[in-house]
Amino acid sequence: MPKIISKKADHHCRRMTAAFSEYLDKDLRKQLCRKLEIHLTGCSDCRMYFDTLKRTVTLYRSLEQETLPKDTEKRLFATIKLARSKGKK
Ligand SMILES: [Zn+2]
């Protein structure tokens, strides 16, 4: 029944998730890494996203591809959104 999606939190998480792939490439500055880690400990949505992304990146790396296609990233985020709407009743 609650159809209210916290736009503020979503926006915040979007900024976080945008940095995840860079984080996985170890290209982020240390301070931002800390921020990400702190956010991850407090945000289960992002943790789930990060975990999925990490696994996908690992998979891609094992296939010897360096970057994650933008399309895959988009699909991942859509999956998380779906999981969120299903999980919250
Ligand atoms: Zn988050």
PDB file of the backbone (N, CA, C, O) and the ligand in Angstrom, with CONECT records:
HET     ZN  A 101       1
ATOM      1  N   MET A   1       0.806  -1.220   0.000  1.00  0.00           N
ATOM      2  CA  MET A   1       0.000   0.000   0.000  1.00  0.00           C
ATOM      3  C   MET A   1       0.838   1.268   0.000  1.00  0.00           C
ATOM      4  O   MET A   1       0.528   2.200  -0.741  1.00  0.00           O
ATOM      5  N   PRO A   2       1.873   1.331   0.795  1.00  0.00           N
ATOM      6  CA  PRO A   2       2.658   2.588   0.757  1.00  0.00           C
ATOM      7  C   PRO A   2       3.377   2.746  -0.579  1.00  0.00           C
ATOM      8  O   PRO A   2       4.335   2.040  -0.895  1.00  0.00           O
ATOM      9  N   LYS A   3       2.873   3.694  -1.335  1.00  0.00           N
ATOM     10  CA  LYS A   3       3.468   3.895  -2.662  1.00  0.00           C
ATOM     11  C   LYS A   3       4.475   5.028  -2.651  1.00  0.00           C
ATOM     12  O   LYS A   3       4.998   5.434  -3.689  1.00  0.00           O
ATOM     13  N   ILE A   4       4.730   5.518  -1.473  1.00  0.00           N
ATOM     14  CA  ILE A   4       5.633   6.660  -1.378  1.00  0.00           C
ATOM     15  C   ILE A   4       7.086   6.209  -1.438  1.00  0.00           C
ATOM     16  O   ILE A   4       7.557   5.446  -0.594  1.00  0.00           O
ATOM     17  N   ILE A   5       7.761   6.685  -2.427  1.00  0.00           N
ATOM     18  CA  ILE A   5       9.177   6.378  -2.550  1.00  0.00           C
ATOM     19  C   ILE A   5       9.965   7.614  -2.119  1.00  0.00           C
ATOM     20  O   ILE A   5       9.756   8.717  -2.624  1.00  0.00           O
ATOM     21  N   SER A   6      10.850   7.401  -1.201  1.00  0.00           N
ATOM     22  CA  SER A   6      11.652   8.516  -0.730  1.00  0.00           C
ATOM     23  C   SER A   6      12.588   9.009  -1.836  1.00  0.00           C
ATOM     24  O   SER A   6      13.611   8.395  -2.138  1.00  0.00           O
ATOM     25  N   LYS A   7      12.205  10.118  -2.414  1.00  0.00           N
ATOM     26  CA  LYS A   7      12.993  10.635  -3.529  1.00  0.00           C
ATOM     27  C   LYS A   7      14.373  11.102  -3.068  1.00  0.00           C
ATOM     28  O   LYS A   7      15.363  10.962  -3.785  1.00  0.00           O
ATOM     29  N   LYS A   8      14.415  11.647  -1.882  1.00  0.00           N
ATOM     30  CA  LYS A   8      15.675  12.152  -1.357  1.00  0.00           C
ATOM     31  C   LYS A   8      16.688  11.014  -1.219  1.00  0.00           C
ATOM     32  O   LYS A   8      17.820  11.099  -1.694  1.00  0.00           O
ATOM     33  N   ALA A   9      16.238   9.945  -0.550  1.00  0.00           N
ATOM     34  CA  ALA A   9      17.114   8.805  -0.331  1.00  0.00           C
ATOM     35  C   ALA A   9      17.525   8.195  -1.661  1.00  0.00           C
ATOM     36  O   ALA A   9      18.679   7.811  -1.852  1.00  0.00           O
ATOM     37  N   ASP A  10      16.569   8.110  -2.576  1.00  0.00           N
ATOM     38  CA  ASP A  10      16.848   7.512  -3.864  1.00  0.00           C
ATOM     39  C   ASP A  10      17.909   8.301  -4.599  1.00  0.00           C
ATOM     40  O   ASP A  10      18.823   7.736  -5.199  1.00  0.00           O
ATOM     41  N   HIS A  11      17.776   9.606  -4.545  1.00  0.00           N
ATOM     42  CA  HIS A  11      18.745  10.464  -5.220  1.00  0.00           C
ATOM     43  C   HIS A  11      20.137  10.267  -4.617  1.00  0.00           C
ATOM     44  O   HIS A  11      21.144  10.168  -5.317  1.00  0.00           O
ATOM     45  N   HIS A  12      20.140  10.215  -3.304  1.00  0.00           N
ATOM     46  CA  HIS A  12      21.398  10.032  -2.591  1.00  0.00           C
ATOM     47  C   HIS A  12      22.034   8.707  -2.993  1.00  0.00           C
ATOM     48  O   HIS A  12      23.232   8.637  -3.271  1.00  0.00           O
ATOM     49  N   CYS A  13      21.223   7.668  -3.020  1.00  0.00           N
ATOM     50  CA  CYS A  13      21.733   6.349  -3.354  1.00  0.00           C
ATOM     51  C   CYS A  13      22.209   6.318  -4.800  1.00  0.00           C
ATOM     52  O   CYS A  13      23.184   5.637  -5.116  1.00  0.00           O
ATOM     53  N   ARG A  14      21.540   7.038  -5.666  1.00  0.00           N
ATOM     54  CA  ARG A  14      21.946   7.060  -7.060  1.00  0.00           C
ATOM     55  C   ARG A  14      23.352   7.619  -7.198  1.00  0.00           C
ATOM     56  O   ARG A  14      24.163   7.128  -7.983  1.00  0.00           O
ATOM     57  N   ARG A  15      23.620   8.658  -6.416  1.00  0.00           N
ATOM     58  CA  ARG A  15      24.959   9.251  -6.467  1.00  0.00           C
ATOM     59  C   ARG A  15      25.989   8.252  -5.959  1.00  0.00           C
ATOM     60  O   ARG A  15      27.110   8.174  -6.461  1.00  0.00           O
ATOM     61  N   MET A  16      25.582   7.496  -4.958  1.00  0.00           N
ATOM     62  CA  MET A  16      26.487   6.492  -4.399  1.00  0.00           C
ATOM     63  C   MET A  16      26.748   5.391  -5.420  1.00  0.00           C
ATOM     64  O   MET A  16      27.892   5.013  -5.672  1.00  0.00           O
ATOM     65  N   THR A  17      25.687   4.897  -5.989  1.00  0.00           N
ATOM     66  CA  THR A  17      25.835   3.777  -6.919  1.00  0.00           C
ATOM     67  C   THR A  17      26.623   4.181  -8.152  1.00  0.00           C
ATOM     68  O   THR A  17      27.306   3.356  -8.759  1.00  0.00           O
ATOM     69  N   ALA A  18      26.528   5.440  -8.518  1.00  0.00           N
ATOM     70  CA  ALA A  18      27.296   5.917  -9.670  1.00  0.00           C
ATOM     71  C   ALA A  18      28.790   5.784  -9.426  1.00  0.00           C
ATOM     72  O   ALA A  18      29.580   5.619 -10.355  1.00  0.00           O
ATOM     73  N   ALA A  19      29.156   5.860  -8.155  1.00  0.00           N
ATOM     74  CA  ALA A  19      30.575   5.795  -7.813  1.00  0.00           C
ATOM     75  C   ALA A  19      31.056   4.367  -7.596  1.00  0.00           C
ATOM     76  O   ALA A  19      32.259   4.119  -7.521  1.00  0.00           O
ATOM     77  N   PHE A  20      30.135   3.444  -7.497  1.00  0.00           N
ATOM     78  CA  PHE A  20      30.501   2.073  -7.170  1.00  0.00           C
ATOM     79  C   PHE A  20      31.446   1.437  -8.177  1.00  0.00           C
ATOM     80  O   PHE A  20      32.439   0.806  -7.816  1.00  0.00           O
ATOM     81  N   SER A  21      31.115   1.618  -9.440  1.00  0.00           N
ATOM     82  CA  SER A  21      31.947   0.962 -10.450  1.00  0.00           C
ATOM     83  C   SER A  21      33.356   1.530 -10.435  1.00  0.00           C
ATOM     84  O   SER A  21      34.330   0.815 -10.672  1.00  0.00           O
ATOM     85  N   GLU A  22      33.452   2.827 -10.152  1.00  0.00           N
ATOM     86  CA  GLU A  22      34.781   3.436 -10.028  1.00  0.00           C
ATOM     87  C   GLU A  22      35.494   2.899  -8.799  1.00  0.00           C
ATOM     88  O   GLU A  22      36.696   2.635  -8.811  1.00  0.00           O
ATOM     89  N   TYR A  23      34.718   2.749  -7.749  1.00  0.00           N
ATOM     90  CA  TYR A  23      35.271   2.221  -6.505  1.00  0.00           C
ATOM     91  C   TYR A  23      35.856   0.840  -6.749  1.00  0.00           C
ATOM     92  O   TYR A  23      36.933   0.504  -6.257  1.00  0.00           O
ATOM     93  N   LEU A  24      35.128   0.056  -7.512  1.00  0.00           N
ATOM     94  CA  LEU A  24      35.586  -1.298  -7.813  1.00  0.00           C
ATOM     95  C   LEU A  24      36.841  -1.269  -8.666  1.00  0.00           C
ATOM     96  O   LEU A  24      37.629  -2.215  -8.658  1.00  0.00           O
ATOM     97  N   ASP A  25      37.022  -0.196  -9.392  1.00  0.00           N
ATOM     98  CA  ASP A  25      38.236  -0.060 -10.188  1.00  0.00           C
ATOM     99  C   ASP A  25      39.364   0.581  -9.391  1.00  0.00           C
ATOM    100  O   ASP A  25      40.460   0.807  -9.904  1.00  0.00           O
ATOM    101  N   LYS A  26      39.071   0.868  -8.120  1.00  0.00           N
ATOM    102  CA  LYS A  26      40.049   1.462  -7.208  1.00  0.00           C
ATOM    103  C   LYS A  26      40.543   2.826  -7.706  1.00  0.00           C
ATOM    104  O   LYS A  26      41.676   3.232  -7.447  1.00  0.00           O
ATOM    105  N   ASP A  27      39.679   3.497  -8.409  1.00  0.00           N
ATOM    106  CA  ASP A  27      40.082   4.792  -8.941  1.00  0.00           C
ATOM    107  C   ASP A  27      39.600   5.951  -8.078  1.00  0.00           C
ATOM    108  O   ASP A  27      39.994   7.100  -8.278  1.00  0.00           O
ATOM    109  N   LEU A  28      38.760   5.637  -7.137  1.00  0.00           N
ATOM    110  CA  LEU A  28      38.226   6.695  -6.295  1.00  0.00           C
ATOM    111  C   LEU A  28      39.254   7.164  -5.282  1.00  0.00           C
ATOM    112  O   LEU A  28      40.104   6.407  -4.813  1.00  0.00           O
ATOM    113  N   ARG A  29      39.139   8.429  -4.969  1.00  0.00           N
ATOM    114  CA  ARG A  29      40.014   8.934  -3.922  1.00  0.00           C
ATOM    115  C   ARG A  29      39.648   8.294  -2.594  1.00  0.00           C
ATOM    116  O   ARG A  29      38.506   7.886  -2.383  1.00  0.00           O
ATOM    117  N   LYS A  30      40.606   8.212  -1.716  1.00  0.00           N
ATOM    118  CA  LYS A  30      40.415   7.481  -0.467  1.00  0.00           C
ATOM    119  C   LYS A  30      39.239   8.002   0.350  1.00  0.00           C
ATOM    120  O   LYS A  30      38.502   7.230   0.964  1.00  0.00           O
ATOM    121  N   GLN A  31      39.077   9.290   0.349  1.00  0.00           N
ATOM    122  CA  GLN A  31      38.010   9.860   1.160  1.00  0.00           C
ATOM    123  C   GLN A  31      36.646   9.400   0.680  1.00  0.00           C
ATOM    124  O   GLN A  31      35.760   9.102   1.481  1.00  0.00           O
ATOM    125  N   LEU A  32      36.488   9.345  -0.622  1.00  0.00           N
ATOM    126  CA  LEU A  32      35.220   8.925  -1.178  1.00  0.00           C
ATOM    127  C   LEU A  32      34.999   7.444  -0.914  1.00  0.00           C
ATOM    128  O   LEU A  32      33.869   7.003  -0.704  1.00  0.00           O
ATOM    129  N   CYS A  33      36.075   6.687  -0.926  1.00  0.00           N
ATOM    130  CA  CYS A  33      35.986   5.264  -0.601  1.00  0.00           C
ATOM    131  C   CYS A  33      35.421   5.084   0.801  1.00  0.00           C
ATOM    132  O   CYS A  33      34.560   4.236   1.039  1.00  0.00           O
ATOM    133  N   ARG A  34      35.919   5.890   1.713  1.00  0.00           N
ATOM    134  CA  ARG A  34      35.437   5.810   3.092  1.00  0.00           C
ATOM    135  C   ARG A  34      33.955   6.131   3.148  1.00  0.00           C
ATOM    136  O   ARG A  34      33.177   5.456   3.823  1.00  0.00           O
ATOM    137  N   LYS A  35      33.579   7.182   2.417  1.00  0.00           N
ATOM    138  CA  LYS A  35      32.173   7.584   2.404  1.00  0.00           C
ATOM    139  C   LYS A  35      31.292   6.465   1.865  1.00  0.00           C
ATOM    140  O   LYS A  35      30.213   6.185   2.388  1.00  0.00           O
ATOM    141  N   LEU A  36      31.775   5.847   0.826  1.00  0.00           N
ATOM    142  CA  LEU A  36      31.026   4.736   0.241  1.00  0.00           C
ATOM    143  C   LEU A  36      30.880   3.601   1.244  1.00  0.00           C
ATOM    144  O   LEU A  36      29.798   3.040   1.416  1.00  0.00           O
ATOM    145  N   GLU A  37      31.977   3.276   1.896  1.00  0.00           N
ATOM    146  CA  GLU A  37      31.947   2.169   2.847  1.00  0.00           C
ATOM    147  C   GLU A  37      30.987   2.462   3.992  1.00  0.00           C
ATOM    148  O   GLU A  37      30.233   1.595   4.433  1.00  0.00           O
ATOM    149  N   ILE A  38      31.034   3.702   4.461  1.00  0.00           N
ATOM    150  CA  ILE A  38      30.138   4.088   5.545  1.00  0.00           C
ATOM    151  C   ILE A  38      28.688   4.007   5.087  1.00  0.00           C
ATOM    152  O   ILE A  38      27.818   3.514   5.805  1.00  0.00           O
ATOM    153  N   HIS A  39      28.446   4.502   3.877  1.00  0.00           N
ATOM    154  CA  HIS A  39      27.086   4.454   3.354  1.00  0.00           C
ATOM    155  C   HIS A  39      26.620   3.010   3.198  1.00  0.00           C
ATOM    156  O   HIS A  39      25.467   2.687   3.484  1.00  0.00           O
ATOM    157  N   LEU A  40      27.510   2.160   2.750  1.00  0.00           N
ATOM    158  CA  LEU A  40      27.167   0.759   2.521  1.00  0.00           C
ATOM    159  C   LEU A  40      26.774   0.052   3.813  1.00  0.00           C
ATOM    160  O   LEU A  40      25.893  -0.808   3.819  1.00  0.00           O
ATOM    161  N   THR A  41      27.438   0.425   4.908  1.00  0.00           N
ATOM    162  CA  THR A  41      27.120  -0.238   6.168  1.00  0.00           C
ATOM    163  C   THR A  41      25.729   0.160   6.666  1.00  0.00           C
ATOM    164  O   THR A  41      25.088  -0.578   7.414  1.00  0.00           O
ATOM    165  N   GLY A  42      25.278   1.335   6.237  1.00  0.00           N
ATOM    166  CA  GLY A  42      23.992   1.801   6.733  1.00  0.00           C
ATOM    167  C   GLY A  42      22.851   1.682   5.746  1.00  0.00           C
ATOM    168  O   GLY A  42      21.703   1.957   6.095  1.00  0.00           O
ATOM    169  N   CYS A  43      23.141   1.279   4.524  1.00  0.00           N
ATOM    170  CA  CYS A  43      22.100   1.255   3.497  1.00  0.00           C
ATOM    171  C   CYS A  43      22.070  -0.124   2.837  1.00  0.00           C
ATOM    172  O   CYS A  43      22.945  -0.470   2.043  1.00  0.00           O
ATOM    173  N   SER A  44      21.057  -0.891   3.180  1.00  0.00           N
ATOM    174  CA  SER A  44      20.983  -2.265   2.675  1.00  0.00           C
ATOM    175  C   SER A  44      20.724  -2.293   1.169  1.00  0.00           C
ATOM    176  O   SER A  44      21.168  -3.205   0.471  1.00  0.00           O
ATOM    177  N   ASP A  45      20.004  -1.290   0.679  1.00  0.00           N
ATOM    178  CA  ASP A  45      19.727  -1.234  -0.762  1.00  0.00           C
ATOM    179  C   ASP A  45      21.015  -1.117  -1.561  1.00  0.00           C
ATOM    180  O   ASP A  45      21.234  -1.836  -2.536  1.00  0.00           O
ATOM    181  N   CYS A  46      21.856  -0.198  -1.124  1.00  0.00           N
ATOM    182  CA  CYS A  46      23.113   0.018  -1.817  1.00  0.00           C
ATOM    183  C   CYS A  46      24.051  -1.170  -1.621  1.00  0.00           C
ATOM    184  O   CYS A  46      24.822  -1.524  -2.512  1.00  0.00           O
ATOM    185  N   ARG A  47      23.973  -1.770  -0.453  1.00  0.00           N
ATOM    186  CA  ARG A  47      24.816  -2.926  -0.180  1.00  0.00           C
ATOM    187  C   ARG A  47      24.469  -4.052  -1.140  1.00  0.00           C
ATOM    188  O   ARG A  47      25.344  -4.729  -1.680  1.00  0.00           O
ATOM    189  N   MET A  48      23.172  -4.233  -1.338  1.00  0.00           N
ATOM    190  CA  MET A  48      22.713  -5.264  -2.264  1.00  0.00           C
ATOM    191  C   MET A  48      23.170  -4.933  -3.683  1.00  0.00           C
ATOM    192  O   MET A  48      23.637  -5.799  -4.422  1.00  0.00           O
ATOM    193  N   TYR A  49      23.024  -3.673  -4.039  1.00  0.00           N
ATOM    194  CA  TYR A  49      23.438  -3.228  -5.365  1.00  0.00           C
ATOM    195  C   TYR A  49      24.937  -3.417  -5.551  1.00  0.00           C
ATOM    196  O   TYR A  49      25.400  -3.927  -6.572  1.00  0.00           O
ATOM    197  N   PHE A  50      25.668  -2.999  -4.554  1.00  0.00           N
ATOM    198  CA  PHE A  50      27.120  -3.083  -4.614  1.00  0.00           C
ATOM    199  C   PHE A  50      27.575  -4.540  -4.740  1.00  0.00           C
ATOM    200  O   PHE A  50      28.486  -4.868  -5.500  1.00  0.00           O
ATOM    201  N   ASP A  51      26.910  -5.391  -3.971  1.00  0.00           N
ATOM    202  CA  ASP A  51      27.251  -6.806  -3.995  1.00  0.00           C
ATOM    203  C   ASP A  51      27.021  -7.397  -5.384  1.00  0.00           C
ATOM    204  O   ASP A  51      27.847  -8.144  -5.907  1.00  0.00           O
ATOM    205  N   THR A  52      25.884  -7.042  -5.961  1.00  0.00           N
ATOM    206  CA  THR A  52      25.557  -7.534  -7.299  1.00  0.00           C
ATOM    207  C   THR A  52      26.539  -6.992  -8.318  1.00  0.00           C
ATOM    208  O   THR A  52      27.020  -7.710  -9.195  1.00  0.00           O
ATOM    209  N   LEU A  53      26.822  -5.707  -8.180  1.00  0.00           N
ATOM    210  CA  LEU A  53      27.752  -5.064  -9.111  1.00  0.00           C
ATOM    211  C   LEU A  53      29.137  -5.701  -9.011  1.00  0.00           C
ATOM    212  O   LEU A  53      29.800  -5.954 -10.017  1.00  0.00           O
ATOM    213  N   LYS A  54      29.549  -5.949  -7.784  1.00  0.00           N
ATOM    214  CA  LYS A  54      30.864  -6.529  -7.547  1.00  0.00           C
ATOM    215  C   LYS A  54      30.967  -7.898  -8.217  1.00  0.00           C
ATOM    216  O   LYS A  54      31.970  -8.230  -8.850  1.00  0.00           O
ATOM    217  N   ARG A  55      29.909  -8.672  -8.059  1.00  0.00           N
ATOM    218  CA  ARG A  55      29.899 -10.000  -8.656  1.00  0.00           C
ATOM    219  C   ARG A  55      29.937  -9.902 -10.184  1.00  0.00           C
ATOM    220  O   ARG A  55      30.623 -10.671 -10.857  1.00  0.00           O
ATOM    221  N   THR A  56      29.186  -8.942 -10.706  1.00  0.00           N
ATOM    222  CA  THR A  56      29.149  -8.769 -12.158  1.00  0.00           C
ATOM    223  C   THR A  56      30.503  -8.341 -12.688  1.00  0.00           C
ATOM    224  O   THR A  56      30.974  -8.833 -13.713  1.00  0.00           O
ATOM    225  N   VAL A  57      31.121  -7.413 -11.968  1.00  0.00           N
ATOM    226  CA  VAL A  57      32.441  -6.934 -12.384  1.00  0.00           C
ATOM    227  C   VAL A  57      33.456  -8.063 -12.342  1.00  0.00           C
ATOM    228  O   VAL A  57      34.283  -8.211 -13.243  1.00  0.00           O
ATOM    229  N   THR A  58      33.379  -8.854 -11.282  1.00  0.00           N
ATOM    230  CA  THR A  58      34.283  -9.996 -11.162  1.00  0.00           C
ATOM    231  C   THR A  58      34.099 -10.948 -12.330  1.00  0.00           C
ATOM    232  O   THR A  58      35.060 -11.490 -12.877  1.00  0.00           O
ATOM    233  N   LEU A  59      32.845 -11.137 -12.695  1.00  0.00           N
ATOM    234  CA  LEU A  59      32.530 -12.007 -13.828  1.00  0.00           C
ATOM    235  C   LEU A  59      33.125 -11.446 -15.110  1.00  0.00           C
ATOM    236  O   LEU A  59      33.733 -12.165 -15.903  1.00  0.00           O
ATOM    237  N   TYR A  60      32.933 -10.137 -15.292  1.00  0.00           N
ATOM    238  CA  TYR A  60      33.454  -9.498 -16.499  1.00  0.00           C
ATOM    239  C   TYR A  60      34.972  -9.542 -16.541  1.00  0.00           C
ATOM    240  O   TYR A  60      35.582  -9.710 -17.597  1.00  0.00           O
ATOM    241  N   ARG A  61      35.561  -9.387 -15.374  1.00  0.00           N
ATOM    242  CA  ARG A  61      37.028  -9.429 -15.306  1.00  0.00           C
ATOM    243  C   ARG A  61      37.531 -10.822 -15.673  1.00  0.00           C
ATOM    244  O   ARG A  61      38.552 -10.980 -16.342  1.00  0.00           O
ATOM    245  N   SER A  62      36.796 -11.815 -15.221  1.00  0.00           N
ATOM    246  CA  SER A  62      37.202 -13.182 -15.523  1.00  0.00           C
ATOM    247  C   SER A  62      37.075 -13.454 -17.018  1.00  0.00           C
ATOM    248  O   SER A  62      37.720 -14.353 -17.558  1.00  0.00           O
ATOM    249  N   LEU A  63      36.244 -12.675 -17.664  1.00  0.00           N
ATOM    250  CA  LEU A  63      36.126 -12.777 -19.118  1.00  0.00           C
ATOM    251  C   LEU A  63      37.094 -11.825 -19.807  1.00  0.00           C
ATOM    252  O   LEU A  63      37.074 -11.646 -21.025  1.00  0.00           O
ATOM    253  N   GLU A  64      37.943 -11.222 -18.977  1.00  0.00           N
ATOM    254  CA  GLU A  64      38.969 -10.307 -19.450  1.00  0.00           C
ATOM    255  C   GLU A  64      38.408  -9.073 -20.143  1.00  0.00           C
ATOM    256  O   GLU A  64      38.926  -8.605 -21.157  1.00  0.00           O
ATOM    257  N   GLN A  65      37.345  -8.574 -19.563  1.00  0.00           N
ATOM    258  CA  GLN A  65      36.819  -7.296 -20.031  1.00  0.00           C
ATOM    259  C   GLN A  65      37.016  -6.295 -18.911  1.00  0.00           C
ATOM    260  O   GLN A  65      36.761  -6.575 -17.740  1.00  0.00           O
ATOM    261  N   GLU A  66      37.470  -5.141 -19.300  1.00  0.00           N
ATOM    262  CA  GLU A  66      37.875  -4.185 -18.278  1.00  0.00           C
ATOM    263  C   GLU A  66      36.718  -3.379 -17.720  1.00  0.00           C
ATOM    264  O   GLU A  66      36.640  -3.149 -16.513  1.00  0.00           O
ATOM    265  N   THR A  67      35.839  -2.958 -18.574  1.00  0.00           N
ATOM    266  CA  THR A  67      34.778  -2.081 -18.105  1.00  0.00           C
ATOM    267  C   THR A  67      33.417  -2.734 -18.176  1.00  0.00           C
ATOM    268  O   THR A  67      33.147  -3.605 -19.003  1.00  0.00           O
ATOM    269  N   LEU A  68      32.581  -2.278 -17.277  1.00  0.00           N
ATOM    270  CA  LEU A  68      31.217  -2.757 -17.228  1.00  0.00           C
ATOM    271  C   LEU A  68      30.360  -1.921 -18.188  1.00  0.00           C
ATOM    272  O   LEU A  68      30.303  -0.698 -18.064  1.00  0.00           O
ATOM    273  N   PRO A  69      29.713  -2.565 -19.118  1.00  0.00           N
ATOM    274  CA  PRO A  69      28.886  -1.794 -20.052  1.00  0.00           C
ATOM    275  C   PRO A  69      27.789  -1.029 -19.329  1.00  0.00           C
ATOM    276  O   PRO A  69      27.171  -1.528 -18.388  1.00  0.00           O
ATOM    277  N   LYS A  70      27.565   0.183 -19.789  1.00  0.00           N
ATOM    278  CA  LYS A  70      26.542   1.030 -19.169  1.00  0.00           C
ATOM    279  C   LYS A  70      25.188   0.335 -19.122  1.00  0.00           C
ATOM    280  O   LYS A  70      24.419   0.506 -18.176  1.00  0.00           O
ATOM    281  N   ASP A  71      24.918  -0.428 -20.126  1.00  0.00           N
ATOM    282  CA  ASP A  71      23.643  -1.122 -20.211  1.00  0.00           C
ATOM    283  C   ASP A  71      23.473  -2.095 -19.052  1.00  0.00           C
ATOM    284  O   ASP A  71      22.394  -2.200 -18.470  1.00  0.00           O
ATOM    285  N   THR A  72      24.534  -2.794 -18.729  1.00  0.00           N
ATOM    286  CA  THR A  72      24.503  -3.750 -17.627  1.00  0.00           C
ATOM    287  C   THR A  72      24.253  -3.030 -16.315  1.00  0.00           C
ATOM    288  O   THR A  72      23.488  -3.495 -15.470  1.00  0.00           O
ATOM    289  N   GLU A  73      24.894  -1.916 -16.159  1.00  0.00           N
ATOM    290  CA  GLU A  73      24.724  -1.121 -14.955  1.00  0.00           C
ATOM    291  C   GLU A  73      23.270  -0.686 -14.792  1.00  0.00           C
ATOM    292  O   GLU A  73      22.698  -0.754 -13.704  1.00  0.00           O
ATOM    293  N   LYS A  74      22.694  -0.241 -15.894  1.00  0.00           N
ATOM    294  CA  LYS A  74      21.294   0.189 -15.883  1.00  0.00           C
ATOM    295  C   LYS A  74      20.381  -0.950 -15.493  1.00  0.00           C
ATOM    296  O   LYS A  74      19.459  -0.789 -14.694  1.00  0.00           O
ATOM    297  N   ARG A  75      20.655  -2.110 -16.076  1.00  0.00           N
ATOM    298  CA  ARG A  75      19.805  -3.264 -15.799  1.00  0.00           C
ATOM    299  C   ARG A  75      19.917  -3.683 -14.344  1.00  0.00           C
ATOM    300  O   ARG A  75      18.933  -4.093 -13.728  1.00  0.00           O
ATOM    301  N   LEU A  76      21.109  -3.579 -13.807  1.00  0.00           N
ATOM    302  CA  LEU A  76      21.323  -3.912 -12.408  1.00  0.00           C
ATOM    303  C   LEU A  76      20.493  -3.012 -11.511  1.00  0.00           C
ATOM    304  O   LEU A  76      19.860  -3.470 -10.560  1.00  0.00           O
ATOM    305  N   PHE A  77      20.507  -1.754 -11.820  1.00  0.00           N
ATOM    306  CA  PHE A  77      19.779  -0.803 -10.997  1.00  0.00           C
ATOM    307  C   PHE A  77      18.281  -1.061 -11.073  1.00  0.00           C
ATOM    308  O   PHE A  77      17.567  -0.944 -10.077  1.00  0.00           O
ATOM    309  N   ALA A  78      17.816  -1.413 -12.267  1.00  0.00           N
ATOM    310  CA  ALA A  78      16.405  -1.729 -12.447  1.00  0.00           C
ATOM    311  C   ALA A  78      16.036  -2.956 -11.622  1.00  0.00           C
ATOM    312  O   ALA A  78      14.946  -3.025 -11.054  1.00  0.00           O
ATOM    313  N   THR A  79      16.941  -3.914 -11.560  1.00  0.00           N
ATOM    314  CA  THR A  79      16.706  -5.132 -10.777  1.00  0.00           C
ATOM    315  C   THR A  79      16.571  -4.805  -9.311  1.00  0.00           C
ATOM    316  O   THR A  79      15.696  -5.338  -8.628  1.00  0.00           O
ATOM    317  N   ILE A  80      17.426  -3.938  -8.825  1.00  0.00           N
ATOM    318  CA  ILE A  80      17.370  -3.535  -7.423  1.00  0.00           C
ATOM    319  C   ILE A  80      16.055  -2.844  -7.125  1.00  0.00           C
ATOM    320  O   ILE A  80      15.432  -3.097  -6.094  1.00  0.00           O
ATOM    321  N   LYS A  81      15.637  -1.978  -8.021  1.00  0.00           N
ATOM    322  CA  LYS A  81      14.380  -1.253  -7.821  1.00  0.00           C
ATOM    323  C   LYS A  81      13.218  -2.230  -7.736  1.00  0.00           C
ATOM    324  O   LYS A  81      12.312  -2.073  -6.917  1.00  0.00           O
ATOM    325  N   LEU A  82      13.259  -3.227  -8.586  1.00  0.00           N
ATOM    326  CA  LEU A  82      12.218  -4.250  -8.599  1.00  0.00           C
ATOM    327  C   LEU A  82      12.211  -5.009  -7.282  1.00  0.00           C
ATOM    328  O   LEU A  82      11.157  -5.256  -6.696  1.00  0.00           O
ATOM    329  N   ALA A  83      13.388  -5.369  -6.832  1.00  0.00           N
ATOM    330  CA  ALA A  83      13.515  -6.112  -5.582  1.00  0.00           C
ATOM    331  C   ALA A  83      13.006  -5.281  -4.419  1.00  0.00           C
ATOM    332  O   ALA A  83      12.394  -5.799  -3.485  1.00  0.00           O
ATOM    333  N   ARG A  84      13.268  -3.990  -4.491  1.00  0.00           N
ATOM    334  CA  ARG A  84      12.819  -3.089  -3.422  1.00  0.00           C
ATOM    335  C   ARG A  84      11.312  -3.016  -3.365  1.00  0.00           C
ATOM    336  O   ARG A  84      10.715  -3.111  -2.293  1.00  0.00           O
ATOM    337  N   SER A  85      10.692  -2.846  -4.533  1.00  0.00           N
ATOM    338  CA  SER A  85       9.230  -2.695  -4.563  1.00  0.00           C
ATOM    339  C   SER A  85       8.557  -3.995  -4.168  1.00  0.00           C
ATOM    340  O   SER A  85       7.447  -3.987  -3.637  1.00  0.00           O
ATOM    341  N   LYS A  86       9.218  -5.102  -4.424  1.00  0.00           N
ATOM    342  CA  LYS A  86       8.653  -6.399  -4.046  1.00  0.00           C
ATOM    343  C   LYS A  86       8.811  -6.652  -2.556  1.00  0.00           C
ATOM    344  O   LYS A  86       7.924  -7.198  -1.900  1.00  0.00           O
ATOM    345  N   GLY A  87       9.966  -6.238  -2.038  1.00  0.00           N
ATOM    346  CA  GLY A  87      10.272  -6.511  -0.645  1.00  0.00           C
ATOM    347  C   GLY A  87       9.462  -5.679   0.329  1.00  0.00           C
ATOM    348  O   GLY A  87       9.143  -6.132   1.428  1.00  0.00           O
ATOM    349  N   LYS A  88       9.129  -4.458  -0.076  1.00  0.00           N
ATOM    350  CA  LYS A  88       8.387  -3.567   0.827  1.00  0.00           C
ATOM    351  C   LYS A  88       6.904  -3.649   0.539  1.00  0.00           C
ATOM    352  O   LYS A  88       6.447  -3.308  -0.552  1.00  0.00           O
ATOM    353  N   LYS A  89       6.163  -4.104   1.524  1.00  0.00           N
ATOM    354  CA  LYS A  89       4.718  -4.218   1.301  1.00  0.00           C
ATOM    355  C   LYS A  89       3.947  -3.341   2.283  1.00  0.00           C
ATOM    356  O   LYS A  89       2.717  -3.308   2.247  1.00  0.00           O
TER     357      LYS A  89
HETATM  358 ZN    ZN A 101      22.073   3.877  -0.361  1.00  0.00          ZN2+
END
